[in-house]
Amino acid sequence: KAPTEENFSQAGELAKNVASPIDDMRGTVEYRVNLVGVLVKRTLATALARIQGDG
């Protein structure tokens, strides 16, 4: 698929669906699952920017 914002969001959602983090005093499962989605999306956007010479 083309590297678009929409596809990055979809990848983040897919990652959230397969994540199985632990629940402890540093963060809830819900927080960590959400974090997975955010980090995947940011990582893909950063990688694309670097490839294009913007990062």
PDB file with SEQRES, HELIX, SHEET and CRYST1 records, atoms N, CA, C and O in Angstrom:
SEQRES   1 A   55  LYS ALA PRO THR GLU GLU ASN PHE SER GLN ALA GLY GLU          
SEQRES   2 A   55  LEU ALA LYS ASN VAL ALA SER PRO ILE ASP ASP MET ARG          
SEQRES   3 A   55  GLY THR VAL GLU TYR ARG VAL ASN LEU VAL GLY VAL LEU          
SEQRES   4 A   55  VAL LYS ARG THR LEU ALA THR ALA LEU ALA ARG ILE GLN          
SEQRES   5 A   55  GLY ASP GLY                                                  
HELIX    1 AA1 GLU A    5  VAL A   18  1                                  14    
HELIX    2 AA2 VAL A   29  ILE A   51  1                                  23    
CRYST1    1.000    1.000    1.000  90.00  90.00  90.00 P 1           1          
ATOM      1  N   LYS A   1       0.837  -1.189   0.000  1.00  0.00           N  
ATOM      2  CA  LYS A   1       0.000   0.000   0.000  1.00  0.00           C  
ATOM      3  C   LYS A   1       0.876   1.244   0.000  1.00  0.00           C  
ATOM      4  O   LYS A   1       2.029   1.225   0.430  1.00  0.00           O  
ATOM      5  N   ALA A   2       0.302   2.297  -0.484  1.00  0.00           N  
ATOM      6  CA  ALA A   2       1.017   3.570  -0.528  1.00  0.00           C  
ATOM      7  C   ALA A   2       1.201   4.131   0.879  1.00  0.00           C  
ATOM      8  O   ALA A   2       0.345   3.931   1.741  1.00  0.00           O  
ATOM      9  N   PRO A   3       2.304   4.827   1.118  1.00  0.00           N  
ATOM     10  CA  PRO A   3       2.550   5.397   2.443  1.00  0.00           C  
ATOM     11  C   PRO A   3       1.739   6.679   2.662  1.00  0.00           C  
ATOM     12  O   PRO A   3       2.225   7.783   2.416  1.00  0.00           O  
ATOM     13  N   THR A   4       0.514   6.518   3.124  1.00  0.00           N  
ATOM     14  CA  THR A   4      -0.363   7.659   3.380  1.00  0.00           C  
ATOM     15  C   THR A   4      -0.730   7.709   4.855  1.00  0.00           C  
ATOM     16  O   THR A   4      -0.574   6.726   5.581  1.00  0.00           O  
ATOM     17  N   GLU A   5      -1.214   8.853   5.285  1.00  0.00           N  
ATOM     18  CA  GLU A   5      -1.656   9.028   6.671  1.00  0.00           C  
ATOM     19  C   GLU A   5      -2.738   8.009   7.026  1.00  0.00           C  
ATOM     20  O   GLU A   5      -2.737   7.450   8.123  1.00  0.00           O  
ATOM     21  N   GLU A   6      -3.648   7.776   6.104  1.00  0.00           N  
ATOM     22  CA  GLU A   6      -4.720   6.795   6.342  1.00  0.00           C  
ATOM     23  C   GLU A   6      -4.150   5.389   6.535  1.00  0.00           C  
ATOM     24  O   GLU A   6      -4.573   4.667   7.438  1.00  0.00           O  
ATOM     25  N   ASN A   7      -3.202   5.003   5.699  1.00  0.00           N  
ATOM     26  CA  ASN A   7      -2.595   3.674   5.836  1.00  0.00           C  
ATOM     27  C   ASN A   7      -1.764   3.558   7.110  1.00  0.00           C  
ATOM     28  O   ASN A   7      -1.701   2.488   7.715  1.00  0.00           O  
ATOM     29  N   PHE A   8      -1.128   4.648   7.519  1.00  0.00           N  
ATOM     30  CA  PHE A   8      -0.389   4.631   8.779  1.00  0.00           C  
ATOM     31  C   PHE A   8      -1.353   4.431   9.947  1.00  0.00           C  
ATOM     32  O   PHE A   8      -1.048   3.702  10.892  1.00  0.00           O  
ATOM     33  N   SER A   9      -2.511   5.079   9.879  1.00  0.00           N  
ATOM     34  CA  SER A   9      -3.523   4.904  10.927  1.00  0.00           C  
ATOM     35  C   SER A   9      -4.035   3.476  10.954  1.00  0.00           C  
ATOM     36  O   SER A   9      -4.237   2.905  12.026  1.00  0.00           O  
ATOM     37  N   GLN A  10      -4.246   2.898   9.783  1.00  0.00           N  
ATOM     38  CA  GLN A  10      -4.693   1.503   9.713  1.00  0.00           C  
ATOM     39  C   GLN A  10      -3.643   0.567  10.305  1.00  0.00           C  
ATOM     40  O   GLN A  10      -3.982  -0.383  11.010  1.00  0.00           O  
ATOM     41  N   ALA A  11      -2.384   0.832  10.023  1.00  0.00           N  
ATOM     42  CA  ALA A  11      -1.310   0.005  10.586  1.00  0.00           C  
ATOM     43  C   ALA A  11      -1.292   0.121  12.105  1.00  0.00           C  
ATOM     44  O   ALA A  11      -1.073  -0.866  12.807  1.00  0.00           O  
ATOM     45  N   GLY A  12      -1.521   1.318  12.604  1.00  0.00           N  
ATOM     46  CA  GLY A  12      -1.588   1.516  14.046  1.00  0.00           C  
ATOM     47  C   GLY A  12      -2.732   0.738  14.673  1.00  0.00           C  
ATOM     48  O   GLY A  12      -2.576   0.154  15.745  1.00  0.00           O  
ATOM     49  N   GLU A  13      -3.878   0.729  14.008  1.00  0.00           N  
ATOM     50  CA  GLU A  13      -5.027  -0.028  14.511  1.00  0.00           C  
ATOM     51  C   GLU A  13      -4.748  -1.530  14.481  1.00  0.00           C  
ATOM     52  O   GLU A  13      -5.108  -2.249  15.414  1.00  0.00           O  
ATOM     53  N   LEU A  14      -4.117  -1.997  13.425  1.00  0.00           N  
ATOM     54  CA  LEU A  14      -3.765  -3.420  13.354  1.00  0.00           C  
ATOM     55  C   LEU A  14      -2.816  -3.800  14.489  1.00  0.00           C  
ATOM     56  O   LEU A  14      -2.961  -4.854  15.108  1.00  0.00           O  
ATOM     57  N   ALA A  15      -1.852  -2.935  14.751  1.00  0.00           N  
ATOM     58  CA  ALA A  15      -0.905  -3.207  15.836  1.00  0.00           C  
ATOM     59  C   ALA A  15      -1.621  -3.239  17.185  1.00  0.00           C  
ATOM     60  O   ALA A  15      -1.310  -4.071  18.037  1.00  0.00           O  
ATOM     61  N   LYS A  16      -2.578  -2.332  17.375  1.00  0.00           N  
ATOM     62  CA  LYS A  16      -3.340  -2.322  18.624  1.00  0.00           C  
ATOM     63  C   LYS A  16      -4.114  -3.622  18.804  1.00  0.00           C  
ATOM     64  O   LYS A  16      -4.256  -4.117  19.923  1.00  0.00           O  
ATOM     65  N   ASN A  17      -4.613  -4.174  17.701  1.00  0.00           N  
ATOM     66  CA  ASN A  17      -5.408  -5.403  17.768  1.00  0.00           C  
ATOM     67  C   ASN A  17      -4.590  -6.625  18.167  1.00  0.00           C  
ATOM     68  O   ASN A  17      -5.136  -7.578  18.723  1.00  0.00           O  
ATOM     69  N   VAL A  18      -3.303  -6.611  17.893  1.00  0.00           N  
ATOM     70  CA  VAL A  18      -2.477  -7.780  18.221  1.00  0.00           C  
ATOM     71  C   VAL A  18      -1.615  -7.567  19.467  1.00  0.00           C  
ATOM     72  O   VAL A  18      -0.963  -8.499  19.938  1.00  0.00           O  
ATOM     73  N   ALA A  19      -1.613  -6.354  19.994  1.00  0.00           N  
ATOM     74  CA  ALA A  19      -0.815  -6.069  21.192  1.00  0.00           C  
ATOM     75  C   ALA A  19      -1.428  -6.753  22.409  1.00  0.00           C  
ATOM     76  O   ALA A  19      -2.648  -6.824  22.551  1.00  0.00           O  
ATOM     77  N   SER A  20      -0.569  -7.249  23.273  1.00  0.00           N  
ATOM     78  CA  SER A  20      -1.046  -7.865  24.523  1.00  0.00           C  
ATOM     79  C   SER A  20      -0.127  -7.453  25.675  1.00  0.00           C  
ATOM     80  O   SER A  20       0.587  -8.280  26.242  1.00  0.00           O  
ATOM     81  N   PRO A  21      -0.159  -6.163  26.010  1.00  0.00           N  
ATOM     82  CA  PRO A  21       0.718  -5.669  27.068  1.00  0.00           C  
ATOM     83  C   PRO A  21       0.233  -6.092  28.452  1.00  0.00           C  
ATOM     84  O   PRO A  21      -0.898  -6.544  28.629  1.00  0.00           O  
ATOM     85  N   ILE A  22       1.123  -5.928  29.418  1.00  0.00           N  
ATOM     86  CA  ILE A  22       0.761  -6.237  30.799  1.00  0.00           C  
ATOM     87  C   ILE A  22       0.139  -5.009  31.457  1.00  0.00           C  
ATOM     88  O   ILE A  22       0.293  -3.887  30.973  1.00  0.00           O  
ATOM     89  N   ASP A  23      -0.549  -5.227  32.539  1.00  0.00           N  
ATOM     90  CA  ASP A  23      -1.156  -4.173  33.339  1.00  0.00           C  
ATOM     91  C   ASP A  23      -0.365  -4.079  34.638  1.00  0.00           C  
ATOM     92  O   ASP A  23      -0.306  -5.043  35.401  1.00  0.00           O  
ATOM     93  N   ASP A  24       0.245  -2.921  34.894  1.00  0.00           N  
ATOM     94  CA  ASP A  24       0.968  -2.757  36.150  1.00  0.00           C  
ATOM     95  C   ASP A  24       0.885  -1.314  36.612  1.00  0.00           C  
ATOM     96  O   ASP A  24       0.130  -0.520  36.051  1.00  0.00           O  
ATOM     97  N   MET A  25       1.652  -0.975  37.625  1.00  0.00           N  
ATOM     98  CA  MET A  25       1.571   0.359  38.217  1.00  0.00           C  
ATOM     99  C   MET A  25       2.070   1.464  37.287  1.00  0.00           C  
ATOM    100  O   MET A  25       1.798   2.639  37.532  1.00  0.00           O  
ATOM    101  N   ARG A  26       2.783   1.115  36.242  1.00  0.00           N  
ATOM    102  CA  ARG A  26       3.308   2.121  35.312  1.00  0.00           C  
ATOM    103  C   ARG A  26       2.340   2.455  34.189  1.00  0.00           C  
ATOM    104  O   ARG A  26       2.516   3.458  33.497  1.00  0.00           O  
ATOM    105  N   GLY A  27       1.318   1.626  34.001  1.00  0.00           N  
ATOM    106  CA  GLY A  27       0.350   1.899  32.950  1.00  0.00           C  
ATOM    107  C   GLY A  27      -0.656   0.783  32.800  1.00  0.00           C  
ATOM    108  O   GLY A  27      -0.337  -0.393  32.978  1.00  0.00           O  
ATOM    109  N   THR A  28      -1.874   1.167  32.472  1.00  0.00           N  
ATOM    110  CA  THR A  28      -2.930   0.180  32.279  1.00  0.00           C  
ATOM    111  C   THR A  28      -2.793  -0.474  30.908  1.00  0.00           C  
ATOM    112  O   THR A  28      -2.075   0.016  30.037  1.00  0.00           O  
ATOM    113  N   VAL A  29      -3.484  -1.571  30.740  1.00  0.00           N  
ATOM    114  CA  VAL A  29      -3.501  -2.248  29.447  1.00  0.00           C  
ATOM    115  C   VAL A  29      -4.047  -1.301  28.378  1.00  0.00           C  
ATOM    116  O   VAL A  29      -3.496  -1.218  27.280  1.00  0.00           O  
ATOM    117  N   GLU A  30      -5.118  -0.595  28.695  1.00  0.00           N  
ATOM    118  CA  GLU A  30      -5.733   0.315  27.727  1.00  0.00           C  
ATOM    119  C   GLU A  30      -4.755   1.403  27.283  1.00  0.00           C  
ATOM    120  O   GLU A  30      -4.661   1.719  26.097  1.00  0.00           O  
ATOM    121  N   TYR A  31      -4.034   1.967  28.241  1.00  0.00           N  
ATOM    122  CA  TYR A  31      -3.050   2.998  27.928  1.00  0.00           C  
ATOM    123  C   TYR A  31      -1.966   2.448  27.010  1.00  0.00           C  
ATOM    124  O   TYR A  31      -1.600   3.080  26.018  1.00  0.00           O  
ATOM    125  N   ARG A  32      -1.462   1.286  27.342  1.00  0.00           N  
ATOM    126  CA  ARG A  32      -0.367   0.698  26.570  1.00  0.00           C  
ATOM    127  C   ARG A  32      -0.808   0.271  25.173  1.00  0.00           C  
ATOM    128  O   ARG A  32      -0.046   0.406  24.215  1.00  0.00           O  
ATOM    129  N   VAL A  33      -2.019  -0.237  25.051  1.00  0.00           N  
ATOM    130  CA  VAL A  33      -2.533  -0.606  23.728  1.00  0.00           C  
ATOM    131  C   VAL A  33      -2.651   0.648  22.870  1.00  0.00           C  
ATOM    132  O   VAL A  33      -2.269   0.641  21.700  1.00  0.00           O  
ATOM    133  N   ASN A  34      -3.177   1.717  23.445  1.00  0.00           N  
ATOM    134  CA  ASN A  34      -3.282   2.969  22.707  1.00  0.00           C  
ATOM    135  C   ASN A  34      -1.902   3.476  22.310  1.00  0.00           C  
ATOM    136  O   ASN A  34      -1.711   3.962  21.195  1.00  0.00           O  
ATOM    137  N   LEU A  35      -0.952   3.363  23.211  1.00  0.00           N  
ATOM    138  CA  LEU A  35       0.416   3.800  22.942  1.00  0.00           C  
ATOM    139  C   LEU A  35       1.026   3.043  21.762  1.00  0.00           C  
ATOM    140  O   LEU A  35       1.742   3.632  20.952  1.00  0.00           O  
ATOM    141  N   VAL A  36       0.752   1.762  21.663  1.00  0.00           N  
ATOM    142  CA  VAL A  36       1.248   0.963  20.534  1.00  0.00           C  
ATOM    143  C   VAL A  36       0.772   1.578  19.219  1.00  0.00           C  
ATOM    144  O   VAL A  36       1.562   1.764  18.294  1.00  0.00           O  
ATOM    145  N   GLY A  37      -0.513   1.891  19.141  1.00  0.00           N  
ATOM    146  CA  GLY A  37      -1.054   2.484  17.918  1.00  0.00           C  
ATOM    147  C   GLY A  37      -0.408   3.808  17.576  1.00  0.00           C  
ATOM    148  O   GLY A  37      -0.062   4.061  16.422  1.00  0.00           O  
ATOM    149  N   VAL A  38      -0.245   4.649  18.576  1.00  0.00           N  
ATOM    150  CA  VAL A  38       0.372   5.963  18.369  1.00  0.00           C  
ATOM    151  C   VAL A  38       1.819   5.820  17.908  1.00  0.00           C  
ATOM    152  O   VAL A  38       2.247   6.497  16.973  1.00  0.00           O  
ATOM    153  N   LEU A  39       2.567   4.946  18.561  1.00  0.00           N  
ATOM    154  CA  LEU A  39       3.982   4.787  18.215  1.00  0.00           C  
ATOM    155  C   LEU A  39       4.184   4.191  16.828  1.00  0.00           C  
ATOM    156  O   LEU A  39       5.108   4.584  16.116  1.00  0.00           O  
ATOM    157  N   VAL A  40       3.340   3.256  16.439  1.00  0.00           N  
ATOM    158  CA  VAL A  40       3.444   2.687  15.086  1.00  0.00           C  
ATOM    159  C   VAL A  40       3.196   3.780  14.052  1.00  0.00           C  
ATOM    160  O   VAL A  40       3.946   3.904  13.084  1.00  0.00           O  
ATOM    161  N   LYS A  41       2.159   4.562  14.254  1.00  0.00           N  
ATOM    162  CA  LYS A  41       1.835   5.635  13.309  1.00  0.00           C  
ATOM    163  C   LYS A  41       2.973   6.658  13.227  1.00  0.00           C  
ATOM    164  O   LYS A  41       3.372   7.056  12.132  1.00  0.00           O  
ATOM    165  N   ARG A  42       3.491   7.080  14.372  1.00  0.00           N  
ATOM    166  CA  ARG A  42       4.597   8.050  14.391  1.00  0.00           C  
ATOM    167  C   ARG A  42       5.856   7.489  13.744  1.00  0.00           C  
ATOM    168  O   ARG A  42       6.553   8.191  13.011  1.00  0.00           O  
ATOM    169  N   THR A  43       6.140   6.229  14.016  1.00  0.00           N  
ATOM    170  CA  THR A  43       7.341   5.604  13.462  1.00  0.00           C  
ATOM    171  C   THR A  43       7.269   5.535  11.946  1.00  0.00           C  
ATOM    172  O   THR A  43       8.251   5.822  11.262  1.00  0.00           O  
ATOM    173  N   LEU A  44       6.118   5.159  11.420  1.00  0.00           N  
ATOM    174  CA  LEU A  44       5.964   5.097   9.965  1.00  0.00           C  
ATOM    175  C   LEU A  44       6.083   6.480   9.340  1.00  0.00           C  
ATOM    176  O   LEU A  44       6.709   6.630   8.291  1.00  0.00           O  
ATOM    177  N   ALA A  45       5.494   7.490   9.966  1.00  0.00           N  
ATOM    178  CA  ALA A  45       5.584   8.854   9.443  1.00  0.00           C  
ATOM    179  C   ALA A  45       7.029   9.355   9.480  1.00  0.00           C  
ATOM    180  O   ALA A  45       7.481  10.009   8.540  1.00  0.00           O  
ATOM    181  N   THR A  46       7.747   9.055  10.545  1.00  0.00           N  
ATOM    182  CA  THR A  46       9.151   9.461  10.658  1.00  0.00           C  
ATOM    183  C   THR A  46      10.009   8.755   9.616  1.00  0.00           C  
ATOM    184  O   THR A  46      10.870   9.374   8.991  1.00  0.00           O  
ATOM    185  N   ALA A  47       9.774   7.467   9.431  1.00  0.00           N  
ATOM    186  CA  ALA A  47      10.536   6.707   8.430  1.00  0.00           C  
ATOM    187  C   ALA A  47      10.309   7.278   7.033  1.00  0.00           C  
ATOM    188  O   ALA A  47      11.255   7.422   6.258  1.00  0.00           O  
ATOM    189  N   LEU A  48       9.064   7.600   6.713  1.00  0.00           N  
ATOM    190  CA  LEU A  48       8.763   8.172   5.402  1.00  0.00           C  
ATOM    191  C   LEU A  48       9.454   9.522   5.239  1.00  0.00           C  
ATOM    192  O   LEU A  48      10.019   9.806   4.183  1.00  0.00           O  
ATOM    193  N   ALA A  49       9.412  10.349   6.270  1.00  0.00           N  
ATOM    194  CA  ALA A  49      10.060  11.659   6.198  1.00  0.00           C  
ATOM    195  C   ALA A  49      11.561  11.516   5.969  1.00  0.00           C  
ATOM    196  O   ALA A  49      12.147  12.279   5.201  1.00  0.00           O  
ATOM    197  N   ARG A  50      12.177  10.557   6.620  1.00  0.00           N  
ATOM    198  CA  ARG A  50      13.616  10.346   6.448  1.00  0.00           C  
ATOM    199  C   ARG A  50      13.941   9.864   5.042  1.00  0.00           C  
ATOM    200  O   ARG A  50      14.933  10.289   4.449  1.00  0.00           O  
ATOM    201  N   ILE A  51      13.113   8.984   4.515  1.00  0.00           N  
ATOM    202  CA  ILE A  51      13.327   8.492   3.153  1.00  0.00           C  
ATOM    203  C   ILE A  51      13.224   9.640   2.155  1.00  0.00           C  
ATOM    204  O   ILE A  51      13.979   9.706   1.184  1.00  0.00           O  
ATOM    205  N   GLN A  52      12.283  10.539   2.408  1.00  0.00           N  
ATOM    206  CA  GLN A  52      12.065  11.667   1.502  1.00  0.00           C  
ATOM    207  C   GLN A  52      13.047  12.811   1.749  1.00  0.00           C  
ATOM    208  O   GLN A  52      13.027  13.817   1.040  1.00  0.00           O  
ATOM    209  N   GLY A  53      13.907  12.654   2.759  1.00  0.00           N  
ATOM    210  CA  GLY A  53      14.904  13.673   3.037  1.00  0.00           C  
ATOM    211  C   GLY A  53      14.429  14.791   3.942  1.00  0.00           C  
ATOM    212  O   GLY A  53      15.089  15.825   4.041  1.00  0.00           O  
ATOM    213  N   ASP A  54      13.290  14.605   4.609  1.00  0.00           N  
ATOM    214  CA  ASP A  54      12.741  15.637   5.490  1.00  0.00           C  
ATOM    215  C   ASP A  54      13.076  15.405   6.954  1.00  0.00           C  
ATOM    216  O   ASP A  54      12.662  16.186   7.810  1.00  0.00           O  
ATOM    217  N   GLY A  55      13.816  14.349   7.258  1.00  0.00           N  
ATOM    218  CA  GLY A  55      14.006  14.037   8.671  1.00  0.00           C  
ATOM    219  C   GLY A  55      15.366  13.761   9.050  1.00  0.00           C  
ATOM    220  O   GLY A  55      15.637  13.487  10.219  1.00  0.00           O  
TER     221      GLY A  55                                                      
END                                                                             
